[in-house]
Amino acid sequence: MSLDKYKGIIPAFYACYDSNGNVSAKATKKLVEHLIEKGVAGLYVGGSSGECIYLSVEERKQTLEAVMEAAKGRITIIAHVACNNTQDSCELARHAESLGVDAIAAIPPIYFRLPEKAIAKYWNDISAAAPNTDFVIYNIPQLAGVALTLSLFDEMLKNPKVIGVKNSSMPIQDIQMFKRQAKLDGREIVVFNGPDEQFAGGRIIGADGGIGGTYGVMPELFVKLDQLVRAGDVASAGRLQDDIDEVIYTMCSTKGNMYATAKAAIKKMYGLELGGVRAPLLNLEEGDDAIVDKVVSLVESAKKEWIK
């Protein structure tokens, strides 16, 4: 089985709302089309950037349906389906498979500190609900409160539908660790770099591509960065990563949530109205608009330098 469709730049898709704060199929489809035009390889729908834990099961279905209608099979779609209970997660997994997504993904259950056998059962139950669909483990210990250990990963590799890890842990060597373990088990997997600030380093050490929450603000820059890594131009990749990181640090300096900043920047650059963020996430506050303007300026400046 070829895993090539999972390689490259896959933006973590933003939740899109109308003026009343409800999920907007219209805005969702416009964002899909916009990102496809920018040359991304796929979309990761319903994850952290999609504000998944603050949306209902029905709202998450509505978002994925709109994405699939707009994408029309042109790019890879990975649907994050995890909820904090197995029943809802399996419902979303079955729904995602019925729509024809390429893969489903899931974080571990949060809040209660479950033993590894319970986490493995949770993931395998979700995978079994979509038996014809690839499964991606989402490792984000700083938010989930539990890390993907080698023993847990080894157990999950017994499931033939597990084809990769979205690795958002900060230690970059984790990427190499998961690749090595899969090789020892005779498995070929993909590992996605998660932290956007270390995309170049993650790719160089062995990540096959990336899934990230700031890609949507500057997709062209990440596509270019991936091209530089593929070409072996490490020096240029390092310089572009530094430019990208300045954008990210600026995005994180608003009083509002970073995804509110991202959506505001996209509106200023491209005229796409994606709404704000879902409470309890904070929307932008007084003084944040100037920071959004700086984000836009940094992105446009970097594009002039790097996109020929």
C-alpha positions in Angstrom: 0.0 0.0 0.0 1.4 3.4 -1.0 1.4 6.1 1.7 2.4 8.8 -0.7 -0.9 10.6 -0.4 -0.1 11.4 3.2 3.2 13.2 2.4 3.4 16.9 2.1 1.6 19.9 3.6 -1.7 19.2 5.3 -3.2 22.2 7.0 -5.2 21.6 10.2 -8.5 23.0 9.1 -10.2 25.8 11.0 -13.7 25.7 12.3 -15.8 28.2 10.2 -18.8 30.0 11.7 -21.5 32.3 10.5 -22.4 35.6 12.2 -24.5 33.8 14.8 -21.6 31.5 15.8 -23.0 28.4 14.1 -21.0 26.2 11.8 -21.0 27.6 8.3 -21.0 25.2 5.4 -20.5 28.1 3.0 -17.4 29.5 4.7 -16.1 25.9 5.1 -16.3 25.3 1.4 -14.6 28.6 0.5 -11.7 27.8 2.8 -11.3 24.4 1.3 -11.2 25.8 -2.2 -8.7 28.5 -1.1 -6.3 26.0 0.4 -6.5 23.7 -2.6 -5.6 26.7 -4.8 -2.5 27.3 -2.7 -1.2 23.8 -3.4 -1.7 21.9 -0.2 -1.6 18.1 -0.3 -4.5 17.5 2.0 -6.6 18.7 5.0 -6.8 17.6 8.6 -10.4 18.2 9.7 -11.8 18.3 13.2 -8.6 18.5 15.3 -7.4 21.2 17.7 -7.5 23.9 15.0 -11.1 22.8 14.3 -12.0 23.5 17.9 -13.2 19.9 18.1 -13.7 19.7 21.9 -16.1 22.7 21.7 -18.3 21.4 18.9 -21.1 18.9 19.1 -21.0 15.6 17.2 -23.6 17.0 14.7 -21.5 20.2 14.1 -18.4 18.1 13.5 -20.4 16.0 11.0 -21.6 19.2 9.2 -18.1 20.5 8.9 -16.7 17.3 7.5 -19.6 17.0 5.0 -19.0 20.5 3.7 -15.2 19.8 3.4 -15.8 16.6 1.4 -18.4 18.3 -0.9 -15.9 21.0 -1.7 -12.8 18.8 -2.0 -14.3 16.4 -4.4 -11.5 13.9 -4.1 -8.8 16.3 -5.2 -6.7 16.1 -2.0 -6.2 13.8 0.9 -8.7 14.2 3.8 -7.9 13.0 7.3 -10.8 13.4 9.8 -10.0 13.7 13.5 -12.9 11.8 15.1 -12.0 11.6 18.8 -14.5 12.6 21.5 -14.0 12.1 25.1 -16.0 8.9 25.0 -15.9 5.9 22.8 -19.5 5.9 21.6 -19.4 9.4 20.0 -16.0 8.8 18.6 -17.2 5.6 16.9 -20.2 7.5 15.5 -17.9 10.1 14.0 -15.6 7.4 12.6 -18.5 5.6 10.9 -19.7 8.9 9.5 -16.2 9.8 8.2 -15.9 6.4 6.5 -19.3 6.8 4.9 -18.1 10.1 3.3 -15.0 8.4 1.9 -12.2 10.1 3.9 -8.7 8.8 3.4 -8.0 8.3 7.1 -9.4 9.0 10.5 -7.3 10.1 13.5 -7.8 10.3 17.3 -6.2 11.8 20.4 -6.2 9.6 23.5 -9.1 10.1 26.0 -8.4 13.2 28.2 -9.0 14.1 31.9 -8.9 10.6 33.5 -5.5 9.0 33.5 -6.3 5.7 31.8 -4.0 2.7 31.6 -2.4 2.0 28.3 -4.6 -1.0 27.7 -7.7 1.2 28.0 -6.2 3.8 25.5 -5.4 1.0 23.0 -8.9 -0.4 23.3 -10.4 3.1 22.8 -8.3 3.6 19.6 -8.9 0.1 18.3 -12.7 0.4 18.9 -12.7 3.7 16.9 -10.7 2.0 14.1 -13.1 -1.0 14.1 -16.0 1.4 13.6 -14.4 2.4 10.3 -12.8 -0.9 9.2 -12.0 0.2 5.6 -10.3 3.4 6.6 -6.7 4.1 7.6 -6.1 5.2 11.2 -3.6 7.9 12.4 -2.6 8.2 16.1 -2.6 11.8 17.3 0.2 12.3 19.9 -0.1 15.6 21.7 0.9 15.0 25.3 1.1 18.6 26.3 -2.6 19.0 25.8 -4.0 15.5 26.1 -2.1 14.8 29.3 -0.9 11.4 28.1 2.0 10.5 25.7 2.3 7.9 23.1 4.9 5.5 24.6 6.8 2.9 22.7 4.9 0.2 24.5 1.5 1.7 23.6 2.7 2.3 20.0 3.9 -1.2 19.7 0.5 -2.5 20.8 -1.2 -0.2 18.2 1.0 -1.4 15.4 -0.8 -4.8 15.7 -3.7 -3.1 14.1 -3.1 -3.1 10.3 -5.1 0.0 9.8 -2.7 2.1 11.8 -0.6 3.8 9.2 0.9 6.7 11.0 1.3 9.2 13.8 0.6 12.9 13.9 3.3 13.8 16.3 2.8 17.1 18.1 5.2 16.4 21.0 8.0 18.9 21.2 11.0 16.5 21.4 11.9 16.2 17.7 13.6 12.8 18.2 10.1 11.3 18.9 9.6 11.3 15.1 12.7 9.2 14.6 11.7 7.0 17.6 8.3 6.1 16.1 9.8 5.4 12.6 12.4 3.1 14.1 9.9 1.2 16.2 7.6 0.6 13.2 10.6 -0.6 11.2 11.5 -3.1 14.0 7.9 -4.3 13.8 8.2 -4.7 10.0 5.7 -1.9 9.4 5.9 1.1 7.0 4.2 4.2 8.6 4.1 7.9 8.0 4.9 10.4 10.7 3.6 13.9 10.5 5.5 16.8 12.1 3.1 18.6 14.4 4.8 21.6 16.0 4.9 24.2 13.1 7.9 25.9 14.6 10.1 22.9 14.0 8.8 21.8 10.6 12.2 21.9 8.9 13.9 20.0 11.7 11.1 17.5 11.8 11.3 16.8 8.1 15.0 16.5 8.1 15.0 14.0 10.9 12.5 11.8 9.2 8.9 13.2 9.2 7.1 12.5 5.9 5.1 15.7 5.9 3.3 18.0 8.3 0.0 18.8 9.8 -0.2 22.2 11.4 -2.5 24.9 12.8 -0.7 27.9 11.3 -0.4 26.4 7.8 -3.8 28.0 6.8 -2.4 31.5 7.3 0.6 30.9 5.1 0.2 27.8 3.0 2.5 28.9 0.3 5.3 29.4 2.7 5.0 25.9 4.1 4.7 24.4 0.6 7.9 26.2 -0.3 9.6 25.0 3.0 8.7 21.4 2.2 10.1 21.8 -1.3 13.4 23.2 0.1 13.7 20.2 2.4 12.9 17.7 -0.4 15.6 19.4 -2.5 18.2 19.1 0.3 18.6 22.9 0.6 18.9 22.9 4.4 20.4 26.4 4.6 17.5 28.0 2.8 15.0 25.9 4.7 16.5 27.2 8.0 16.1 30.8 6.9 12.5 30.3 5.7 11.7 28.4 9.0 12.9 31.5 10.9 10.7 33.8 8.9 7.7 31.4 9.5 8.5 31.3 13.2 8.4 35.1 13.5 4.8 34.9 12.1 3.9 32.2 14.6 5.3 34.1 17.6 3.4 37.2 16.5 0.2 35.2 16.1 0.6 33.9 19.6 1.0 37.4 21.1 -2.6 38.6 20.8 -4.9 38.5 23.9 -7.3 36.4 21.9 -6.8 32.8 20.9 -4.3 32.1 18.2 -7.1 30.6 15.9 -9.0 33.9 16.2 -5.8 35.6 15.1 -5.4 33.2 12.2 -9.0 33.7 11.0 -8.6 37.5 11.2 -5.4 37.4 9.2 -7.0 35.3 6.5 -9.9 37.7 6.3 -7.5 40.7 5.8 -5.4 38.9 3.2 -8.0 37.0 1.3 -11.4 38.4 2.2 -12.6 35.1 3.6 -15.0 35.5 6.6 -14.5 32.5 8.9 -16.0 33.9 12.0 -14.4 34.0 15.4 -13.7 31.1 17.9 -16.1 29.1 20.0 -16.3 29.9 23.7 -14.5 29.4 26.1 -11.8 30.3 23.6 -11.2 34.0 23.6 -11.9 36.2 20.6 -9.7 39.1 19.7 -9.6 42.0 22.1 -8.7 45.7 21.9 -5.2 46.2 20.6 -5.1 42.8 18.8 -6.0 44.3 15.4 -2.6 45.9 15.2 -1.0 42.5 15.8 -3.1 40.9 13.1 -1.9 43.7 10.8 1.7 42.8 11.7 1.0 39.1 11.0 -0.3 40.0 7.5 2.7 42.2 6.9 5.1 39.5 7.9 3.4 36.9 5.7 3.3 39.1 2.7 6.9 40.1 3.1 8.0 36.5 3.3 6.0 35.5 0.3 7.7 38.3 -1.7 11.1 36.9 -0.8 10.4 33.2 -1.1 7.6 32.7 -3.6 8.9 33.5 -7.1 
